[in-house]
Structures are given as C-alpha cells and as structure tokens.
Amino acid sequence: MDIPGKYINEKDSSQYLELKPDGNCFLFIGSAGVSGYYEVKGTEITLFTGQSTSKGSIQDGVIVDEEGDRWVLVEAGGQASGKSPKCPKCNSDLLENAKFCSNCGAVMGGPASAPRQAAQQLTGDEKLASMPWLAGLVGKNLPWELYEAIACVAILIFLLVG
C-alpha cells in the first residue's frame, strides 16, 4: 500500500493532509497548518499533531477520518505517473495549483526566492499558510493585520531603544 502523498478533503478542497515518506505529516485546515507524524497499522492511520491525536482508516488512496470526512490522494495533474511538480527552492512535492510551498513557504509562479511584491499580494490566510512554522503560535480568530501591527510596534520599540 503506497501511503505517502497529498490528500485533499472531499468537502473542502482547500484543506489537505500531506503524508511524507519519512513518517512526518503536514495538516492544513482553515487558515493554519500544523506539522506532526503519522503511523499506519494495517488499514488504520493515526496522526499525531501537537497535543492531539486523530485516527482514521486508509484504503485505496482514501482516508476516512473519525468524523467520516474523506481525504482523497491527489495525483499531480491527474496523471497516474506519480510525477508531481517540485518546489524550485527546496524540491518538495507540490500540488499542481499550489500558490506556495507547504514545506518552505516559497511563493510559486516565480523564482525560488519570490519577490516581496508577490508575497504582499497574498491574502491573510495565504500569508499564514505560507509559514507553517508559525501556525502553532497563531489563533484562528485574529486577523492577519493585528499581527502586522504588533510586529510594527515591536520594530519601533526596538529602533527607539537602540
């Protein structure tokens, strides 16, 4: 059974689960992502992300979670070859329509180090999603602008003290 790959939630295609061959995983739901690891025993899969554990069943490229939601394995471009687009910066597998790399946060559709102007055109959710390392620190109900304002105040304080 070939488990690693990207699984898209059938109900909401903006939600996905990436299972990596080394046993690590990345789960993106809403406007935040979280990293963790997974274990497979037979047809049972268990995700360990932060302090939570989720179980489901996996069979023929479909994961059914505890709530009954189906997560379907996506072949890049709908091809059976298994060849998926790669991030030009870190060489991670990408979804065909990815706007950013879920591994390093590079903006797609441009050079490996995307220009600042391209990053500024992202929506608040896309900015947050492009920084999976920040996902655990961010509450889902606060607007992105609040974090930008806090950062500006912190920079001003730093400049005034320095």
C-alpha positions in Angstrom: 0.0 0.0 0.0 1.5 3.3 -1.1 0.6 5.8 1.7 2.8 9.0 1.2 1.3 11.8 -0.8 -1.2 14.7 -0.6 -4.7 14.0 0.4 -7.4 16.6 -0.2 -10.6 16.8 1.8 -13.6 16.0 -0.4 -15.9 18.5 1.2 -13.4 21.4 1.2 -10.5 21.2 -1.3 -8.6 24.0 0.5 -7.9 21.5 3.3 -5.2 19.0 2.8 -3.0 16.4 4.5 0.5 15.7 3.3 2.0 12.4 4.4 5.7 12.3 3.8 7.7 9.0 3.2 9.7 9.6 6.4 6.6 9.4 8.6 6.1 13.1 9.1 2.9 14.9 8.1 1.5 18.4 7.5 -2.2 19.1 8.0 -3.7 22.4 6.6 -7.2 23.3 7.8 -8.8 26.7 7.7 -6.1 29.3 7.8 -3.5 27.3 9.7 -1.3 24.3 9.3 0.3 22.0 11.8 3.2 19.5 11.5 3.4 16.1 13.1 3.9 12.5 12.3 1.8 9.5 11.4 1.7 5.8 11.9 -0.1 3.1 9.8 -1.1 -0.3 11.1 -2.9 -2.3 8.5 -5.7 0.0 7.3 -5.7 2.2 10.4 -3.8 5.5 10.3 -3.1 7.7 13.4 -1.9 11.3 13.1 0.0 12.9 16.0 0.0 16.7 15.7 0.9 18.9 18.6 -1.1 17.6 21.6 -3.8 16.0 19.5 -4.2 12.5 18.0 -6.6 11.7 15.2 -7.4 8.2 13.9 -8.9 7.1 10.6 -8.9 4.3 8.1 -6.9 4.3 4.9 -7.6 2.2 1.8 -7.1 2.6 -1.9 -5.9 6.2 -1.7 -8.7 7.4 0.6 -8.5 8.3 4.2 -11.8 8.3 6.2 -11.3 10.3 9.5 -13.2 9.9 12.8 -15.9 12.4 11.6 -16.5 10.5 8.4 -14.8 13.0 6.2 -13.0 11.6 3.1 -9.5 12.7 2.2 -8.5 11.6 -1.3 -5.0 11.0 -2.6 -4.2 13.5 -5.4 -2.1 12.7 -8.4 -0.5 15.8 -9.8 -2.2 16.9 -12.9 -4.5 13.8 -12.7 -1.7 11.7 -14.1 -1.0 8.1 -13.0 2.7 8.6 -13.4 3.1 9.9 -9.8 5.3 12.8 -11.0 4.4 15.9 -9.2 5.6 19.5 -9.5 8.5 20.4 -7.3 9.3 23.5 -5.3 12.2 25.3 -7.0 13.6 26.3 -3.6 13.5 23.1 -1.5 12.5 20.4 -4.1 9.4 19.3 -2.1 6.4 17.8 -3.9 3.7 20.4 -4.7 0.0 20.3 -5.7 -0.4 21.3 -9.3 -2.3 24.5 -8.3 -0.2 25.4 -5.2 0.3 29.1 -4.6 3.1 28.4 -2.1 5.3 25.5 -0.9 3.9 23.9 2.3 7.5 22.9 3.3 9.5 26.1 2.9 6.8 28.8 2.2 8.2 29.8 -1.2 5.7 31.6 -3.4 5.0 29.6 -6.6 4.8 31.0 -10.1 8.1 32.9 -9.7 11.7 32.4 -8.8 12.8 30.3 -5.8 13.2 33.4 -3.8 9.9 35.1 -4.7 9.9 38.9 -4.9 8.4 40.8 -1.9 5.7 42.2 -4.2 4.4 38.7 -4.9 4.3 37.9 -1.2 2.4 41.1 -0.5 -0.4 40.1 -3.0 -1.3 37.0 -0.9 -4.4 37.2 1.3 -4.1 36.9 5.0 -4.9 33.2 5.0 -2.4 32.6 2.3 0.3 34.5 4.2 -0.3 32.4 7.3 -0.4 29.2 5.3 2.9 30.0 3.7 4.5 29.9 7.1 3.8 26.5 8.7 6.3 27.1 11.5 4.0 30.0 12.7 0.8 28.0 12.6 1.1 26.7 16.2 1.5 30.2 17.5 -1.4 31.8 15.8 -5.1 31.8 16.9 -7.6 31.2 14.1 -9.9 34.1 15.1 -7.4 37.0 14.9 -6.9 39.0 11.7 -3.6 39.0 10.0 -3.4 42.8 10.2 -3.3 42.6 14.0 -0.1 40.5 13.8 1.4 43.0 11.3 0.6 45.9 13.7 2.2 44.1 16.6 5.3 43.5 14.5 5.5 47.2 13.5 5.1 48.3 17.2 7.9 45.8 18.2 10.2 47.2 15.4 9.5 50.8 16.5 10.3 49.9 20.1 13.5 48.2 19.1 14.6 51.2 17.0 13.8 53.7 19.8 15.7 51.6 22.4 18.6 51.0 20.0 
